[in-house]
């Protein structure tokens, strides 16, 4: 029994090593529709992923509702450009003004040969989204998601760091 477990572990490691050595190239296109209501944002993404150099497309979607951190919303009004505004006070490091939150759902929509919503044959997940504004430019993201269909991964944890380039556009 011990020898079987050792051999199975070696086979799994070999599979990972083989996958790491396999180059994968894809082209991902997104059509993004969104609307902001003050600090609240609604976004829908339609995703088309094409493996290169093969033919065929895989399709997917994501939608979400998100409430931006109050700290990120404290910006001067662009209509008042040229007016001097008082300097904004930075909230404490562990302030709720730095926290953003929302909900996101992501999933598959088939491929070029079988497009559509087939709940039991496609992965779909839903979960909360949290962000923390480290500064006006840097943000940390945490997104735990739970599988909704029988073929979905039961749990995913996505983490990220973001850097805003909005300040570059305002200098022009």
Buried (B, 14 or more C-beta within 10 A) or exposed (E): EEEEEEEEEEEEEEEEEEEEEEEEEEEEEEEEEEEEEEEEBBBEBBBBBBEEEEEEBBBBBBBBBBBBBBBBBEEEEEEEEEEEEEEEEEBEEEEEBBBBBBBBBBBBBBEEEEEEEEEEEBBBBBBEBBBBBBEBEEBBBEBBBEBBBEEBEEEBEBEEEEEEEEEEEEEE
